[in-house]
C-alpha cells in the first residue's frame, strides 16, 4: 500500500472510508463481468490482468470490513 499514489497524502489522516465501502459493496458480480467484457479482446490474449482485477475486486467486496480495517490501520 505504501506505493499507492494517495498513500503519502493520506498517511496520518483519519480517512473517511464510508463512500469507498458503499461503492465496493454495490458492485455486483454482473457488473464485474461487464467490466471484464469491456476490455478489448486483444488485451485479454496478452495477459490475464482483467480476470485478476475482477477476482481482486470480488474478494475485496467479500472481505470489505476487514479490508477497511486494514486500510485504516495502515494509514495511522
C-alpha positions in Angstrom: 0.0 0.0 0.0 2.9 2.3 0.6 3.4 2.6 -3.2 -0.2 3.7 -3.8 -0.4 7.2 -5.4 -2.5 8.5 -2.5 -0.6 6.9 0.4 1.7 9.8 1.3 -1.2 12.3 1.3 -3.5 10.1 3.4 -0.9 8.8 5.9 -1.6 10.1 9.4 -5.1 11.3 8.5 -8.4 10.0 9.6 -9.7 8.9 6.2 -13.5 8.5 5.8 -13.9 5.2 4.0 -17.7 5.1 4.0 -18.1 6.1 0.4 -15.4 3.6 -0.7 -17.2 0.9 1.4 -20.5 1.7 -0.1 -19.2 1.7 -3.7 -17.4 -1.6 -3.2 -20.4 -3.3 -1.7 -22.6 -2.0 -4.5 -20.6 -3.7 -7.3 -22.4 -6.9 -8.3 -20.9 -9.9 -9.9 -22.9 -9.0 -13.0 -21.2 -5.5 -13.1 -17.8 -7.1 -12.6 -18.5 -9.3 -15.6 -19.5 -6.2 -17.6 -16.2 -4.6 -16.7 -14.2 -7.6 -17.8 -16.2 -7.9 -21.1 -15.4 -4.2 -21.8 -11.7 -5.0 -22.0 -10.6 -5.3 -25.7 -10.1 -8.9 -26.8 -6.6 -8.2 -27.9 -5.6 -7.2 -24.3 -7.1 -10.4 -22.9 -5.0 -12.6 -25.2 -1.8 -10.9 -24.0 -2.4 -11.4 -20.2 -5.0 -12.2 -17.6 -5.0 -8.7 -15.9 -8.7 -8.2 -16.4 -9.5 -11.5 -14.8 -7.1 -10.9 -11.9 -8.7 -7.4 -11.3 -12.2 -8.9 -11.3 -11.0 -11.5 -8.8 -9.4 -8.9 -6.6 -12.5 -6.7 -6.6 -14.8 -9.6 -5.8 -12.5 -10.7 -2.9 -12.3 -7.1 -1.7 -16.1 -6.8 -1.7 -16.5 -10.1 0.1 -14.0 -9.1 2.8 -14.9 -5.4 2.8 -15.0 -5.0 6.6 -11.5 -6.5 7.1 -10.1 -4.5 4.1 -11.4 -1.2 5.6 -9.9 -2.1 9.0 -6.5 -2.9 7.3 -6.6 0.4 5.3 -7.4 2.4 8.4 -4.6 0.6 10.3 -2.1 1.2 7.5 -2.9 4.9 7.4 -2.3 5.6 11.1 
